[in-house]
Amino acid sequence: MTTMQQEKQNNQWAEPVGSLQELPDGFQFNSQKVWNELEQQLPVPSKKSWTVYYAAASVLVIALSALFFLQPSQPERSIIVAAQPAAQPLKSAIKIEQQEAVAQKTIPVKKSDNIAAVKHKAVSVSKDEAAIVTIPAETKELAAEIDMQLPANPLVLEKKALPKKNPTPVIAKTGPKLKIIYLNELGVMPPPEPLNKQELKQMVQQQQSEQQETAPAKENLKQVLYFKTIPRTTTSTSINNQ
Amino acid sequence: MELLQLIRECKQNRITAQKWLYDRFAVQFFLLCRRYLKTDAEAEEMLQNGFLKVFQHLPQFTYSTDAGFVAWMKKIMVNECLQELRKRNSFFLVPETAAADIGSQNDGLDRLSAQEIFKLLTVMPVGYRTVFNLFAIEGYSHVEIAAMLNISVNTSKSQLSKARKTLQELIEKNDYDAARKAK
């Protein structure tokens, strides 16, 4: 028998049998029963992978949030509260704008006999730095050399340049509540040392850099997210303006 | 639903798609299993095992055409049936010397319907119809059949000859019965 004949003969059987789509009479097939048994053996679609992904994502979000909110905030400026012990009645009052201008050493301070009621926006000077400065004659000469104006008031509080090794501020970092230091807590200040030229330059540069740092601190994103207002402190400072 | 989409969803173990696929091919493959096995219950069992293997091995299957997918499933079903037959040692093997070419007598086959042909196949002994199914319907060669059933090529040929002879007798008997009913 040739291959062609064999294929033809096979097709006579295969075609009708292969095309059969209905059960012939006398055969019984319970499709639902077979499916029910089959369904029990089928592998259940695993939701474990999705659960793992969700868990990992949530842990990541929590960790990032914690890092963001718990990182140490920028050191806020504490309050300058320092003054000479008020033995005599105070004669001058300097507004905050004027005081800042004095700190910048650009505007000479007027003499005044009123008591100061100062409202100040978060400016800091440590306890050691806060001092009543009496500008000696040598310092004035130095200032003249570097083309700088000194305040007319010698008792204006100035931040003295200190070595950067161990700054020990009275209030280095403040939390939401700012601690207020009153004049009588400061004690007697040591007599100021005369400034030399280098110290004076450092003092001016440091003040300028502090002013630059203070501005972005107010716009801190964290404060916005916490819906916290920038702490403002009102202090009354007695200054003997002589 | 298209078969390709059905396969994709079955690969994701979606039970709805698996039910669709089962419903689409259940009867066809039940009839295939029934051609190899003696009873309906055995055929149902093999159908269940076959579909289980289809769903388990579907992730490894690469779709090319619908016909290719159907042929792949059919092969799984056939293998399940043969495995069951081997397990029961159900083959009726005749001596190789008895193997002879019966010839290609198929007179009367044209007069039979598909259902009658199917019934004739299920009436034959297991050894005969297994080789006949594999050779005449599935299209395997004697070498392939010998390898699948772990028999010699001559045994495969002799089984086929016997199957043809038996079928011829059954067809003649069917014609005789039909003629007698007509009278």
Chai-1 contact restraints between the chains, C-beta under 6 A:
chainA,res_idxA,chainB,res_idxB,connection_type,confidence,min_distance_angstrom,max_distance_angstrom,comment,restraint_id
A,M1,B,S104,contact,1.0,0.0,6.0,A-B,restraint_1
A,Q9,B,S104,contact,1.0,0.0,6.0,A-B,restraint_2
A,N10,B,A136,contact,1.0,0.0,6.0,A-B,restraint_3
A,Q12,B,N106,contact,1.0,0.0,6.0,A-B,restraint_4
A,Q12,B,L109,contact,1.0,0.0,6.0,A-B,restraint_5
A,W13,B,A136,contact,1.0,0.0,6.0,A-B,restraint_6
A,W13,B,I137,contact,1.0,0.0,6.0,A-B,restraint_7
A,A14,B,I137,contact,1.0,0.0,6.0,A-B,restraint_8
A,P16,B,A114,contact,1.0,0.0,6.0,A-B,restraint_9
A,P16,B,I117,contact,1.0,0.0,6.0,A-B,restraint_10
A,V17,B,I117,contact,1.0,0.0,6.0,A-B,restraint_11
A,V17,B,F118,contact,1.0,0.0,6.0,A-B,restraint_12
A,V17,B,I137,contact,1.0,0.0,6.0,A-B,restraint_13
A,L20,B,L31,contact,1.0,0.0,6.0,A-B,restraint_14
A,L20,B,A114,contact,1.0,0.0,6.0,A-B,restraint_15
A,L20,B,F118,contact,1.0,0.0,6.0,A-B,restraint_16
A,P24,B,Q115,contact,1.0,0.0,6.0,A-B,restraint_17
A,P24,B,F118,contact,1.0,0.0,6.0,A-B,restraint_18
A,Q28,B,D40,contact,1.0,0.0,6.0,A-B,restraint_19
A,F29,B,F30,contact,1.0,0.0,6.0,A-B,restraint_20
A,S31,B,A26,contact,1.0,0.0,6.0,A-B,restraint_21
A,V34,B,E44,contact,1.0,0.0,6.0,A-B,restraint_22
A,V34,B,L47,contact,1.0,0.0,6.0,A-B,restraint_23
A,V34,B,Q48,contact,1.0,0.0,6.0,A-B,restraint_24
A,W35,B,Y22,contact,1.0,0.0,6.0,A-B,restraint_25
A,E37,B,Q48,contact,1.0,0.0,6.0,A-B,restraint_26
A,L38,B,Q48,contact,1.0,0.0,6.0,A-B,restraint_27
A,L38,B,F51,contact,1.0,0.0,6.0,A-B,restraint_28
A,Q41,B,L52,contact,1.0,0.0,6.0,A-B,restraint_29
A,L42,B,F55,contact,1.0,0.0,6.0,A-B,restraint_30
A,P43,B,N13,contact,1.0,0.0,6.0,A-B,restraint_31
A,P45,B,N13,contact,1.0,0.0,6.0,A-B,restraint_32
